[in-house]
Structures are given as structure tokens and as C-alpha cells.
Amino acid sequence: MTSLPMHARSFAPFAAVFALLALPFATAQAQTTAWPLKVVAAENFYGGIAAQIGGAHVSVSNIIANPDQDPHSFEATPGQVRQVADAKIVIFNGGHYDEWMEKLLKAAPRKDRLTVNAAAVVKAKHGGNPHLWYAPATMPAVAKAMAAAFTKADAAHASDYAANLDKVLAELERVTQRVGQLREKHKGKPVTATEPVFGLMAEALGLTMRNEKFQLALMNESEPSARDIAAFESDLKARKVKVLLYNSQVSEKLAQRLVDIANQSKVPVVGVTETQPADKSFVDWMLGQLDALDKALDTPGA
């Protein structure tokens, strides 16, 4: 699988604001822990799992929670900056996906703060696909790291965190089982995507992913080569792929053109998102996308 470079995003617009807000906030901050534990998650899918594990003992705030927001173009508000500065536990993806969070943490150090970095937890490869939550093994590992952080911060409720973790892991096992079913059913089938959002899940499913150079370019906001665009369009027009996956949170004209070509060529199109829908749990979100893909791959002629 093609190696993916880091996101090249600029967060300068809020850097000065953060520095002004965070400095007095951090220096005046008491090092005693208040309850419920203040937890900030960079992305809402991590926050949702944190809330399930922490239960009544934690108060979770999600920075990126709007399913219509492109995480790549995120800019923090003063209120969100304060949330991060005041958090006892911060959870983020890492792997150069949400570098803005790492910058916020460095700008507002707190001696007793605990962090859960998903990329570090799963030992993600440098320069690899940063959409780590789509790898079936990621969330169970991160959930265990969250429970460990909560227990370290609040040992008095360790048994509650352990019990809640067991429930979460049992739920996440539903995703692992579904992936196994679809891998057995669809392994080797060629698919393509406008961006590598779903790439790690496609890999777990054993699908053959085409046009990865194009996906990298679009993800990193650079112009794909004319050759890569032509190859992508040819795959769709000649129906060399069974499904087109597209990031429905991003509205690049080029991506939409490919969706239009896929529709005209009767190649099934499946939308995926980088942010968990507000009305769904992480497991329901994953299973819903897997079910949509399964249905698309079962389409007659696909």
C-alpha cells in the first residue's frame, strides 16, 4: 500500500489567540484534580468512546464534532482553546492528522495532564495513513489506553472504568466480526476512492485499492497529475472498479466530477466521513458504512 505523507495544514490563524489565552490560564491553574474529570477529545469518535468508559466520572468535550466540518481546515475558537488548557486528560489522533492539538498542548503545559495519542498507542508508521480509527484494531487499543489514563487520574473509580471498558470492547468486537465476514465475502475486489479516508478499513477487508496517488494528492490539497486523473476516470468509465468511496465531508469539484462519472457509468458510490455523525455511536457509524459497502459490492454487475 502506498505510503501517505503528513497533512500539510496551517494553524497560524489561531496561534496568537491561543498564546494569549493559554498563558494566564495555565499559570493560574491548580494542580489538584476536580471531578468529574475534564476530558477533551480532538475528534468526536474518540470522545464518544471516552464518555462510555468514563461514565459519570468524566466530562467530555469534543473539539471536532460537526459531521459537515472538514477536519483538515479546522481552526480553534477561544472557547475550545480554554477547554484544552483546562483539561486533565486530552485524547487525540496523532500521526500528523491533528497537529493543531499537539501545538495547543505545548502552548499550555500542565504537569498533571495525561494524554492519549492514538498513533503512539498503535505504533503507527511515520508517514502512514493517518485515518487510524478506520483500522479495526485501533479503537480497542485506544479504549484500553483511555481506561488506563482515567484509572491513573482517578484510582478510586478504577473498577467502574474496568467494567465500562469491558462493555466497550464487547461492542467494538461487533465491528471486528463484521470486517471478518466482509473480508471472506469480498476479498480481492477492486475499489477506488477520492481520498484515503477509508483506506485502512479497505485494507482490513482485503480489497484492492486503485488510484492511491490521486487520493494522496487530493488529501494533501495538491493537484493530481493529468495522468492520474485520466487513469481514475478510465477506471470508472470502463467499470474496472466495483465501488467508488468518497469523502462526503469534502466538496472539491474534482471529487464531485468523479462521483458524477461513477453515477453515469453505474459504478456504485459509497460516502464515508471523517467525523462521527451526531446521532450515532462509533460502532453504529462503522457498521453502517460497512453495510453500505457490502450492499454496493453486491450490486448486480458491480
N, C-alpha and C positions, 0 to 999 in steps of 0.2 A: 504494500500500500504506500502511496506517495506520502512523503513526509510533509507536514504542514508547518509553515512558518508562523511566527507570532503575529498577533494583531498589531497593526501599526496605527494606534489611535492616539489622539492628543487630548489631554485633560487640562490643558493650561487655563481654560476659561474659569474654572472654579478654584484653582490652586491658591490664588491670593486670598480669596474669600475664606478658604479653609484655614489658611495660616492665621488669619486674624481671629477667627472663631475658636480654633482649637487650642491656641497657646494659653489663654487665660483659663479655658475650660479644663485643660489637662493639669495645669499647675495648681488649681484650686481643688482638684478632685481628691476626696478622701480615699484612702486605700482600704477601707472597710467595705465588705460586700453587702449590698442591700438585697432584699428579697421582695418580689421574685427576681431571679437572676435576669439581668438585662442582656438579651442576646440580639445581635444584628447579623442578618444573613445578606450577603451581596445579592443573591438570586433567590426568588421565592420558592423554588423547588427544594433547596437546602433548608430554607426557613420552615417549610411545611413539615419536613421530617423532624427538625429540631423541636417544633411545637408538640409533635406527637410523643417524642421521647421525654421532653421536659415536663409536659402536662402543666399542672397548676403552679409548679415551682419556677417556671420561666415566663418571661415576657419577650416575645419575638417580634422584631421589626424587620421587614424585608425592604431592601433598597430598590431592587428592580422587581416590580410585581405586576406591571401593566402588560398584558399579552400583546398589546398593539405597539409597544415600545421596542425599538431596535437597541439591544444592549450595547452594540458597538458604538453608538453615538451618544451614550449616556453622559449626562452632566449632573453632578450632585447639587442639591438645594442646600441652603443654610441649615434647614431643619434636619436633613439627613446627615449633614456633617456633624451636628451636635449628637445625633444618635450614635454614630460611630465613636466619637470621642468619649461618650459616657458608657459604652458597652463593656460588660465584664467578659463576654465571650463573643468573638467575631468568627463567622463562618464564610468562606469564600472559595471560589473555584480554583484560582491559581493557574499555573500553566500559561501565563501571559494572556489569559482571557479577560480578567478583570483587574488589570494593573492599577486602575484608579483606587481600588480598595487597599492595595499594598501601600500606595502613596499616602492615603488617608491615615493608615495605621502608623506609618513612620512619622507623620507630621504631628500626631497626638499620642505619644508613648504613654503607656500605663503599666506600671511594674507588675500588677496582679492580673493583667488581662491575659486570657487564654485564646488561642486562635486554632481554628481547624481549617487547614489548607488541603482541599481535596486532591490537588495534583501531588502534593507531598505524601498524602496518605496512601495513594495508589501507586506512588513512584512513577508518575507519568514521564514518558520520554521527552527530553527537551526538543522543542520544535514539532512535537506530535500534534494530533488533532486535539484542540482544547475543549471540545464539547464532551467533557468527561462523563457527565451524567447519563449519556446515551449508552455507555458501556455497562452491561448488566451487572458487572462485579463492582462498579464504583459505589453506588449508593449504600449497599450493605456495609462496605468497609468504612465509608464516611459516617454512617449511622453509629457504628461502634466507636469511632473516634469522638463523635459528639457526646455519647453517653459517658465516655471516659472523662471528657472535659467537664461535663456537668457534675460528675461524681467528685472530681478533684476540687471543684469550686464549692461544692455543697455535699460533703460526705454524709451528712445526716439523712439525706434522702436517697442514698445510693440504691437501696432496694427498689424504690419506685422507678428510678431510671433503668435499672436492670430489667424489671418486669415490662416496662414500656418498650424497651429495646427488643425484647423477645417478640412482642406483638408486631413491631415494625418489620423485623426480619422475616417473620412469617408472611406478612403481606407482600414484601419485596420478592419472596420466593415465587409468587404467582407470575411475576414478570419473567423470572429466570425459566420457569417451566414453559411459559408461552413461547419464549425465544427458542427453546429446545424443540418444541413442536413445529414451529415455522421453519427452523433450520432443516429439519428432517424432510419437510414438505417442499421447500423452495431452494435448497442449497444449489449454488452454481448459476442461478438465473441472472441474466444481465440487467442491471438497472443503471439509472443515471440521476444526477441531482444538480440543481443550480448552485448549491453551496454544500460544504461538507458537514452540515449540522447533524445529520442522521448517520454520518459515516461510521462511527464506532458500533452503532447498532446494526447497520448493514453488514459490517464485518463479522459481528457475532452471529448473524443469521446465515453467514456463508454465501451472501450474494456477491456477484461480480460487479464491482463499481466501475463505470466508464466515465471519461471526461473529467478526471480529477484535476488536471492542470487548469482547466476552465474554472472549476469550483474554487480552487485556491485564489485565483485572480479576483474573482467576484467577492470572496470573503474579505480579502485584504484591500478592497476598493481600488484595485488596479484594473486596467483594461486588458481583457483576454486577447490573445493574438487572433488575427483573422483566420489562421489555420485551425485553431482550437474551436472557434465559433462555428466554422464550416463543418468540422467533424461532429460537433454536437448536433447541429441541425440535421446533418445526414443521418445520424443515429435515429433521430425522431422520425424523419420523413420515410426512412427505409424500415422503420419498426425493428431496429436492431436491439432495442431495449424493451423490457416488459413494463416498466413503470418509470415515470419522472417524479422525483421527490423535489419539492421546492420549499424554501423558507417563506412561509406566508406572512412573516413579520417584516420582510424587506420588500421594497417596491421598486427595485431597479427596472428600468424599461427593458433592458436586455433579458432579464429573467422572465419578465412578463411575456416578451416575444416568444421565448422558448415554450412557455406554458401554452400560448396560443397555437404554436406549431404542433405541440403534442396533442392538443384537442382536435385540431384539424386532421391529424394523422391517426386519430383514435388510439393514442397511447395513453393509458390511464395515468392520471395525475393525483398525487397524494401530497397534501400540505402538512408540513411539520413546523413546530415552533421552538424557539429558544427559551421561552418563558412559559411556565405552567399556567394554564387557564385558571381564573379565579374560582370557578365553581367545581374544580376537580382536584382530587388528591394526586400525588405523584404517581401512584400505581395506576389509578384510573386514566391518567394522562398517557402514560406509556402503553397501557393495554389498548386504549382507544386508537392510538396511532398504529400499533401492531395489527389490530383488527382491520383497520382501513387498508393497510398494505397487503394483508392476506387476501382481502376481497379483491383488490386491484390485480394482484398476481393471479387470481383465479378467473379473471375476466376472459371469456372466450376469445381466442386469438391473441391474447397477451403473451 
